[in-house]
């Protein structure tokens, strides 16, 4: 909308950033820049939050399993690397990640 429709429907006001009478850009370009920055920040925040969520979910699952094993009398000292990988979320590949970036 901002790039192709707004200039024809609402018009774009020129923006004078320096106050010297030289108009460097218009309000449409400023809106596009602001929206792009906001999209990037939201995407970055979402990725960080989802990574933290997955780490917390994995930690909670291990904690719950250890407590249930301790209650039953069969303590679990430490996971091997194979057991640790088995507890993780399945790897679905890079296709969904790259498609998400291309759509944005």
C-alpha positions in Angstrom: 0.0 0.0 0.0 2.6 2.5 1.1 4.8 2.1 -2.0 2.3 1.8 -4.8 -1.2 3.0 -3.8 -0.7 5.7 -1.1 1.1 8.2 -3.5 -2.0 8.1 -5.8 -4.7 8.0 -3.2 -3.5 10.2 -0.4 -0.4 11.8 -1.9 3.0 12.1 -0.3 4.1 15.2 1.4 7.7 16.3 1.0 9.9 16.1 4.1 12.5 18.7 4.9 14.8 17.0 7.5 17.4 19.7 7.8 15.2 22.8 7.8 17.1 24.3 4.9 14.4 24.2 2.3 15.9 21.2 0.5 13.4 18.3 0.3 15.3 15.1 0.4 12.4 12.6 0.5 8.7 12.3 1.0 6.4 11.0 3.7 5.8 7.7 1.7 9.5 6.8 1.8 9.7 7.7 5.5 6.7 5.5 6.2 8.2 2.6 4.2 11.5 2.9 6.1 9.7 3.0 9.5 7.6 -0.1 8.6 10.6 -2.0 7.4 12.5 -1.2 10.6 9.5 -2.2 12.7 9.1 -5.5 10.8 12.8 -6.3 11.3 12.7 -5.5 15.0 9.5 -7.6 15.5 11.0 -10.5 13.5 14.2 -10.4 15.5 12.3 -10.2 18.8 10.0 -13.1 17.7 13.0 -15.3 16.8 14.8 -14.6 20.2 11.6 -15.2 22.2 10.9 -18.5 20.4 14.5 -19.7 20.9 14.2 -18.9 24.6 10.8 -20.6 24.7 12.3 -23.8 23.2 15.2 -23.8 25.6 12.8 -23.3 28.6 10.5 -26.1 27.3 13.5 -28.5 27.0 14.7 -27.6 30.4 11.3 -28.1 31.9 10.8 -31.5 30.3 14.2 -32.6 31.6 13.4 -31.3 35.1 10.0 -33.0 35.1 11.5 -36.3 33.9 14.3 -36.2 36.5 11.8 -35.5 39.3 9.5 -38.4 38.3 12.6 -40.7 38.1 13.7 -39.6 41.5 10.3 -40.2 43.0 10.3 -43.7 41.6 13.8 -44.4 43.0 15.6 -44.6 39.7 17.8 -41.4 39.6 19.1 -40.1 36.3 22.6 -38.7 36.6 23.0 -37.0 33.2 21.8 -37.3 29.6 24.1 -38.6 26.9 24.4 -36.6 23.7 22.1 -39.0 21.9 19.4 -38.7 24.6 19.8 -35.0 24.7 19.2 -34.8 20.9 16.2 -37.1 21.2 14.5 -34.6 23.6 14.8 -31.7 21.2 12.3 -30.6 18.7 12.5 -32.3 15.3 14.5 -30.4 12.7 12.2 -29.5 9.8 14.8 -28.0 7.5 15.6 -24.6 6.3 12.8 -24.3 3.7 10.2 -22.8 6.1 12.7 -20.3 7.4 13.7 -19.1 4.0 10.1 -18.9 2.8 9.2 -16.8 5.7 12.1 -14.4 4.9 11.2 -14.2 1.2 7.5 -13.4 2.0 8.5 -10.6 4.2 
